[in-house]
């Protein structure tokens, strides 16, 4: 029809022709794939059953699958165990389609779109880009299942590390290895919030904290001595879990990335106590650095409370202390905080709290020393990761997550963004 229109009018809608040819090739490919996958008439009389007995040939049954070239139908032998009455088809296991109506290729596509966008949008992308019709629920179910399998394998590695069965170290020794981690809030369904207090006093909780960590390396600095992150060296890991469990998670990731062989080891984060508790427990000997931007923000926030209506004095006071901070003179900043005169009890308490924060982290704020060593002292990598890995996917409008679902999708995204997904899929195929 399209070619006839071209001959008559000299015009052609190329996109329509492209889609027509694609659909035709898919149809032919599906027919060929159906014939290729369908077993011959020969079959074994028995096959092993999970119960330990032998399942007997029952009949030949068809199975409908959605493949990357469209719907296919395969004929395969079906067996039933006379002892446990369980039915099975060995060919399903061979083809990795046991218990599913989607081929491995389609499930891989679903994982890719499910990790990047909402399940409904993923369904639309499957139709537009691959010509495959799946439901949004199918995208959700399979993306979370694959993400859940990745998370389960990660947990197996973590459990092995606790038993001193350390994962294989990737690559050669690195000059400087950085570990950064932080927390970011994820909107949760109501059932996941029962018995939890809100982040703001008097308000109901709406979110759960996702802890995210990253590991990256640095080999060199630029002409001005500023550190340069090694290209494609950043890997991520994260989950909604306690700080204790997350500590084991980030430790396993760091060890796998070469923690034991790194010449310099750095833990970088904000001032949260749980971060430094993990650093002290799992990363003994590492250089600990509080993100300079976080420390500066403390001073700006303090200045805003001390001079709420005097913008000029607020800026003057904050910049004066930030200058001391930049110079590594943390003790001088603490003295100025404690020496500020005010009659307001709440301001005195606030100043004391801030002074304790800087005093507690003073060794982590020796920024001139870190600069001289050519180290990063800003945690921009993990802050960007919280936005890219978690926020861009889990914080879209109208989204609310279960802990299981959020952890599965984050595990999937971490694998994709860490360039580990292809290795996972290959190992999964070999295991199948």
N, C-alpha and C positions, 0 to 999 in steps of 0.2 A: 504493500500500500504506500509506504513512504517513498520507495523507489519510483513507483508509478507517478506520484505527485511531483517528484523531481523531474521526470521526463516531460510531464505536461507543462509545468510552470517554471522549471529551472530553479526552483527553490527547494530546500530540504531542511527539516528540523533535525539537526545532527543528534541532539540529546535523545530524541525519541528513537532514532535508529540505534544509538548506543544501548539504550535500555532494552530494546527489542532483541538485539544480538546477545546481550548478556543473559536475558531470560531464556533465549533459545539454547545458549551454551550450557546454562545451568540445568535445563531440562534434559539435554542430551547427557550431560555429566552425571545427573542423578540416575538416569536409566542404566548407564554403564556401571556406576558404583553399586547399584542394587544387584546387578548380575554378578559383579566381581565379589561382593561380600556374601552372597547367598551360598550356602554350602551345597556340595554335591549330594547325590542320593545316598552316598555311603556314610555310615555313622557307627560309632562304637556301641556295643550293646550295654556297656556300663561306664560310669564315671564316678569319681570319688565324691563323697558328700561331706559337708562340714561336721556332721555328727560322728564321722569316722567309719560309717558304713558305705555301701556302694549304692548309688542311685541308678535306676534302670531306664533305658530308653522308653519314652512314652509315645511321642509323636513328633511331627515337624510343625513348627509354629512360625508365624510371621511376626516381625517386629517393625514398627514404624519409627523412623528416626528423622530428625532434622539435621542435615549435614551442611557444610559450607556451600554446597551446590544445590541445596534445596531438599525437599522431602525424599526419602528413600525407604524402600521396603526390603527387608532381608528375611530369607527363610533359613531357619536353623533348628537343629535337633533339640528337643526338650526332654529333660530327664526328671523322674520323680523318685524320691527315696522311699522305699516301703517301710522303713523304720520310723523316720521323723516326718514323713509325708511332705518334705520340702521339695519344691520344684526349682529347676535351674536350667540355664543354657550355658555351657562352657564357652561358646562363641561370644557371648556377651562380655565375659571377663577378658577374653582375648582382645576384643575391640574396645575395651574400656567404656562400655555403655550399660553396664549392669545397674539397674535401678534408675535409669534416666532415659529420656527421649531425645536427648541432644548429643551429638557427636563430640569428641574431644576438641575438634577444631572450633565448633560453635561455642563450646563452653569457654575456650580460651578467649574468643572474641567478647563474650559476655563479661568475663573477668576484666578485660581491658576497658570496656565502656562503663562497667559498674564501678570501677575504681576512679573514673574521671568525672562522672556527672550523675545526676539523679537517675533513679531507675527508670522513670518514664522517659526522660531524655535519652537514656541508653537504649531503650526500646526503639525510639525514633531513629537513632543513629544506626542501629542494626538494619532497619528497613531501608534507610537512605543509602548507606554505604555498601551493604552486602546483599540487599534484596531479600533479607530473611525476616519473616514475621514471627516475633516472639512477644510474650506479654511482659509488662513491667514487673509483674510478680515473679516471672521466670528469671528475669535479670537479677532481681533482688535475691531470690533463693540461691541461684548458682554463684553469684558474686560473693555472697556471704559464706557459702559453703567452701569455696576455694580459699577465701580469706581466712576462714576458720581452720582449714587444713594447714595453711601457712603458719598461723598462730600456734597450732598444736605442735608443729615441727620445731618452731622456735622454743616452745616450752620444753620440749624434749632436750634441746641443746642446753637450755638453762639448767634443767635438772641434772644433766650430765656434768656440767661445770661444777655444780655443788658437790658432785661425787668425785671431783678431781679428774673427770674424763673431759679434758679440755678440747674445744673444737680446733680443727686444723687452722693454722695461721695462714692467711692469704698473703702472697707476695713476699718481698724482701723487707729487711729492716728499714724503717723510716727515720727521718731526722727528727721531726716533731709531730706528735700525735695529740690531737685535741679532743676532749670530751665535753659536750655541752648538753644540758637538759633543763627543761622548764615545764610548767603546767599551763594548760589552756582549757577553758570551759567549753563543754559540749552540751547542747540542749538535749534533755532526756525525757522519756515518757514518764508519766506520773508514777507508775509502779516501781520505777528505779529510784524514786525520791522519798519513798516512805521511810519515816523515822530519821530523816536527815535534816539538819538545820540549814537555813538560808545563808547566803554570803553576807546579806545585809540584815541586821537585827530587826526582827519584827516582820520580815517578809518570808514568804514560802520559797523553798528552793526550786530552781528551774533547770539547773545544770549539774553535770558531774565533771570532775576534773580529769582530763586526759593528760597523762604525763608523756612527754616526748623527749627523746634523746637523739643526739647525732654524734658521729665520729668522723673526723676528717684529718688530713695530714697537710703539713707544710714542709717544703724542702728549701725554699730560698726566700729572699727579700728583694725589693726593687732597689733602684739606684739611690733612694732616700732612706733605705733601711727599713721600709715598711713591709710587713709580712705578706706573702702571696699564697693563697690557698691552692693546693695542688688541684688541677682540673679533674673533675669527675671523681673526686676522692670522698665525697660525703655520702654516708649511709645513715639510715634512720631506723629507729625502733620505738614503739610506743604502745600504751594500753591504758585503760581506766583500771587502776589497781593501786594498792597501797605503796607508800614510799619504800617499804622493806622489799616487796616483790619487784618493784621497778629497779631498785638497786642491783638486784641479781641480773635483771634483764640487760641493763646498760653495761654492766661488768662483762657479761658474756659477749656482747657486741664488740666492746673494746678489745677483749682478749682475741677474738676472731680476727680483728683488724690489725693485730700485731702489737698489742700493749706491752708484752714482755720484751719485745725487741726494739722498742722506740728509744731513741737517744734522749729526747726530752718528752715529758708527759705533762699535759696541762688540763686542768679542769676549770671550765669557765661557766659562770652562771650569775644570777642575780643574788640578792641577799637572803633568800628564803632559807630557813634553818634546815629543812629536809634535804636540800641540795648538798649542803656542806656536811651533813651527817652521813650521806651516801659517800661523799668524797673521802671523808675520814675513815670510813669502814672498808671501802672497796678499792680506793686508789691511793694507798699510802705511798708517799714519796713524790706525788705529782705536785706541780706548781699550781696553787689555787689562786684564781683571779676573779674578783667581783667585777662584773660588767661596769665600765666607767660611766656609761650613759645612765644606768640604773642609779649609781651613786650620785651623779649630778642631779637626777630627778628628785632624789631625796632632799637635796638642798633647795631646789626650786620650790618644792611643795612646802618645805618648812618656811621659806621666805614668804610664800603666799599667805600662810597663816599668821605670821608675825606682822606683816604689813599689807593687810587686805585692801586698804584704800589708798596706799601710797605706792604707785607703780614705780616711780623713780627710785625710792629707797629700797623697794623689794629687789629691783635689778642690781643696785649697787651692793647690797648685802650679799645676795646670792653669788654674784660674780667674784666678790672678794674671797668667799670660802671655796668656790670652785677653783680659783687660782691656786689656793693652798693644796687642794685635792690633786690638781694636775701635777703639782710639784712633789707629791708624795708626802706632804707635811700633814698627815692625818691627825696627829696628836694636837697640832695647832688648831685644826678645825674643831676638834672635840673641846678644847679649852674655850674657844669662842662660843660654841653652843652652850656650854655650861655657864659661861660668864654673862650671857644675855640677861639683862634686868627686865623683869616684868612682874606685875602684881597678880596676874591671872594664874590661878592654880592649873587650869587645863593647859595653858601654854608652857608652864614650867614642867609639867609632866611630859608634854610632847617633846620639849627640848631635851629632857633627860633620856627619853626613849631613843631619840635620834642620835644623841651622843653615845649611847650604848651600842647602837648599830654600827657606827663608825669605829668605835673602840674595839668591838668584837671582830671586825673585818679589817683592821688596820694593816695586817700583813698581806692581805689580799688586795690592797689598794696601793701598792708601791709601783705606781705607773711609770715613773722614770726608769726604774730597774727593768720592768717588763719591756719598755721601749728599747732600752739598750740591748736587751737579749733578742730583739727582733721578733717579739711575740705579739699575737693578737691580744687585746684587752677589752674588746667589745664583743658581746654575745649576739651579734647580728645574724649569724648563721642559724641558730636555733629559733630566734624570734621570727625569721623569715620562714623557717620550717613549720612553725606553729600555724602560720597563715597558709602556706602552700600545702603541707601534708594534711593538716586537720581542717583549718578554717574553710578553704576553698571547696571542700567536699562535704564536710559534716555540718557546716553552719549556714547552709543555704536556707532561704526563706521557707518557713513551714515545716522544717525537718525536726523530728524528735526521735531519739534513738534509745534502744535497749543497750545495756552494757555489752551483751554478746554481739549484737549487730555492729555497734561502733568499733569494737575491738577487731572484728573480722575485717571490716572495710579499711581500717587503719593499717592492719597487718598487710593487706593486699596493696595499699598505696605505698607503704614503706618498701615492700619488695619491688614494686615497679620503679619508684623514684631512686632506689638504691641500686638499680640495674641488676637485681637478683632474680627477677621473675622468670627469665628464660632458663636459668639454672634450675630453679624450682620445678618448672614445667617439664624439663628434660628428666630430672630425677624422678618426678612423679610418673612419667610415662614408662621409665625403666622399671619402676617398682610394680606398675600395673602389669 
